[in-house]
Amino acid sequence: MEAKKSLKTVAACALSVAMLFAGAACGTSDGSDDAASSDSGSKSSELTGYDVSSVQKDDDIAKLLPDYVTKDGKLTIGMDTSYAPAEFLAEDGKTPVGFDVDIAKALAQVFGLEADPETANFDSIIPSVGSKYDIGISSFTVTKERLEAVDFVSHFDAGSAWAVKKGNPNKIDTSDLCGKKVAVQTATMQETEANKIAKQCEADGKDKLEVISSKLQTDVTTNVVTGKADVFYADSPVAGYAIAQTDGQLEMLGKVEGVAPEGIVIKKGDSQMDEAVQKAVQKLIDDGTYLKILKYWGVEDGAIETSGINTPGAE
């Protein structure tokens, strides 16, 4: 028990100091086995989550839910579970935990449903919401492009951050990354941005920027620790949490960039579900449950005060 409390305190302190804002844009995973077996993420599996069992059903909000959601008594949530501290796998290698998971469980409590978080490949979640999944909660930044495919209810503020070896021995300057090696997680907004920078280096006739893309953030972190990459670029809470797991081998470089809303994915045009989820999120914000969840994970700097529907935050 003391070991768990100690880990939570260390991770929370590292995040609070390292980040101005906490947030997540997206993640990806081919399967839960890889996510669970990565050694560099083993410490994070000790955290079990905030207990939301005391959250009561709200009948007025619950009755807003469409029949396709309530018919089986479950709230089925698609999520990529390789993205600590938002969503990852517990020590058993199969149980989803993280602040997004706790928020999903709390939403299910408000609806009077059983939470059913399911591990999924990141890229498969949006196309499957409304059919396989009732909602998707997996560190999605709300973008104009994604809003063409699905609806969003905002529930967090998101940013991106760079991390290097302690002391920045390679003298990395994020304003000039040409000739460097940048580690990113596959299918993230940070990968897209790194590739844009690489193309600009080529267009300017400068040294090549090598983008090293990995399917798991734990591998991204390891690439910098071992010197395979000079710097990694990731969502700010993910970067802060990863740094906390390396026992001082890494540090944040500069400030958090591009803070934007993160949202819960809902089937496009399902105004009934949009309203139900927005009201449920706002209820959790207003009664304090939401902030308690974020504080448990040390990411309260990303808290919002008002949840919105289809509010874009990034291009």
RATAMO-V639962 format. One record per residue. N is the residue number from 0. RES is the residue in three letters. PSI is psi as a letter, one per 30 degrees, with the letter a starting at -180 (none if undefined). OMEGA is omega in whole degrees, -180 to 180 (* if undefined). Layout:
n res psi omega
N RES PSI OMEGA
N RES PSI OMEGA
This chain:
n res psi omega
0 MET e -180
1 GLU e 179
2 ALA e 179
3 LYS e 180
4 LYS e -179
5 SER e 180
6 LEU e -178
7 LYS e -179
8 THR e 180
9 VAL e -178
10 ALA e -179
11 ALA e 179
12 CYS e 180
13 ALA e 179
14 LEU e -177
15 SER e -180
16 VAL e -172
17 ALA f -171
18 MET k 169
19 LEU e 176
20 PHE l 174
21 ALA k 178
22 GLY l -180
23 ALA k -178
24 ALA e 179
25 CYS l 178
26 GLY l -180
27 THR l 178
28 SER k 176
29 ASP f -179
30 GLY l -176
31 SER f -177
32 ASP e 180
33 ASP e -178
34 ALA e -176
35 ALA f -172
36 SER f -176
37 SER k -176
38 ASP e -175
39 SER f 178
40 GLY g -171
41 SER e -179
42 LYS e -175
43 SER f -177
44 SER f -179
45 GLU f 180
46 LEU k -173
47 THR f 177
48 GLY l 180
49 TYR k -178
50 ASP j -179
51 VAL g -175
52 SER f -180
53 SER f 179
54 VAL k -175
55 GLN l 176
56 LYS k 174
57 ASP j -174
58 ASP e -179
59 ASP e 179
60 ILE e -177
61 ALA e -177
62 LYS f 177
63 LEU f -175
64 LEU k 175
65 PRO l -177
66 ASP e -177
67 TYR f 178
68 VAL e -172
69 THR f -170
70 LYS f -179
71 ASP g 178
72 GLY g -178
73 LYS l 169
74 LEU j -176
75 THR k -173
76 ILE k 174
77 GLY k 179
78 MET k 173
79 ASP k -174
80 THR h 176
81 SER g -166
82 TYR i 178
83 ALA k 6
84 PRO g -178
85 ALA e 178
86 GLU k 179
87 PHE a -176
88 LEU k 179
89 ALA a -175
90 GLU f -180
91 ASP f 178
92 GLY g -178
93 LYS f -177
94 THR j 178
95 PRO k 175
96 VAL l 180
97 GLY l -175
98 PHE e 175
99 ASP e 179
100 VAL e 179
101 ASP e 177
102 ILE e 178
103 ALA e 179
104 LYS e 179
105 ALA e 177
106 LEU e 179
107 ALA e 178
108 GLN e 178
109 VAL e -179
110 PHE f -176
111 GLY g -179
112 LEU l 175
113 GLU k 179
114 ALA k 179
115 ASP i 178
116 PRO k -177
117 GLU k 178
118 THR k -178
119 ALA l 169
120 ASN k -175
121 PHE e -176
122 ASP f -177
123 SER f -172
124 ILE e -177
125 ILE e 179
126 PRO f -175
127 SER f 180
128 VAL k -177
129 GLY f 176
130 SER d 180
131 LYS e -179
132 TYR k 175
133 ASP e 178
134 ILE l 172
135 GLY k 175
136 ILE j -176
137 SER h 174
138 SER h 179
139 PHE k 169
140 THR k 179
141 VAL j 180
142 THR l 178
143 LYS e -180
144 GLU e 180
145 ARG e 180
146 LEU f 175
147 GLU f -176
148 ALA e -175
149 VAL l 171
150 ASP l 179
151 PHE k 167
152 VAL j -176
153 SER k -179
154 HIS g -177
155 PHE l 173
156 ASP k -170
157 ALA k 176
158 GLY l 177
159 SER l -178
160 ALA l 176
161 TRP k 177
162 ALA k -179
163 VAL l 174
164 LYS k -180
165 LYS k 180
166 GLY f 179
167 ASN h -175
168 PRO f -180
169 ASN g 176
170 LYS h -179
171 ILE k 176
172 ASP j -174
173 THR f 177
174 SER f 179
175 ASP i -176
176 LEU g 179
177 CYS k -178
178 GLY f -179
179 LYS l 177
180 LYS j -176
181 VAL k 178
182 ALA k 179
183 VAL l 174
184 GLN k -177
185 THR k 175
186 ALA g 177
187 THR l 175
188 MET e 179
189 GLN e 175
190 GLU e 179
191 THR e -179
192 GLU e 179
193 ALA e 178
194 ASN e 176
195 LYS e 179
196 ILE e 180
197 ALA e 179
198 LYS e 179
199 GLN e 176
200 CYS e -180
201 GLU e -180
202 ALA e -179
203 ASP f -180
204 GLY g -179
205 LYS l 178
206 ASP k -177
207 LYS k 170
208 LEU k 180
209 GLU k 178
210 VAL j 179
211 ILE j -175
212 SER k 179
213 SER k -177
214 LYS f 180
215 LEU k 179
216 GLN e 178
217 THR e 177
218 ASP e 176
219 VAL e 179
220 THR e -180
221 THR e -180
222 ASN e 178
223 VAL e 179
224 VAL e -177
225 THR f 179
226 GLY g 177
227 LYS e 176
228 ALA l -180
229 ASP f -173
230 VAL l 170
231 PHE l -178
232 TYR k -174
233 ALA l 173
234 ASP k -171
235 SER e 179
236 PRO e 178
237 VAL e 178
238 ALA e -179
239 GLY e -180
240 TYR e 179
241 ALA e 179
242 ILE e -180
243 ALA f -178
244 GLN f -175
245 THR g 176
246 ASP h 173
247 GLY g 180
248 GLN f -180
249 LEU l 176
250 GLU l 177
251 MET k 177
252 LEU j -180
253 GLY a -177
254 LYS l 176
255 VAL k -176
256 GLU l 168
257 GLY h 180
258 VAL k -177
259 ALA l 180
260 PRO k 171
261 GLU k -174
262 GLY l 175
263 ILE k -175
264 VAL k 180
265 ILE k -180
266 LYS k -177
267 LYS k 176
268 GLY g -180
269 ASP i -175
270 SER e 178
271 GLN e 179
272 MET e 177
273 ASP e -177
274 GLU e -179
275 ALA e -178
276 VAL e 180
277 GLN e -180
278 LYS e 179
279 ALA e 177
280 VAL e -179
281 GLN e 177
282 LYS e 179
283 LEU e 175
284 ILE e -175
285 ASP e -177
286 ASP f 175
287 GLY f -179
288 THR e -179
289 TYR e -178
290 LEU e 177
291 LYS e 178
292 ILE e -178
293 LEU e 179
294 LYS e 178
295 TYR e -177
296 TRP f 178
297 GLY g -178
298 VAL g -176
299 GLU f 178
300 ASP f 178
301 GLY g -177
302 ALA k 173
303 ILE l 179
304 GLU f -178
305 THR k 178
306 SER k -179
307 GLY l 178
308 ILE k 176
309 ASN h 177
310 THR j -177
311 PRO k -179
312 GLY f -177
313 ALA l 179
314 GLU none *
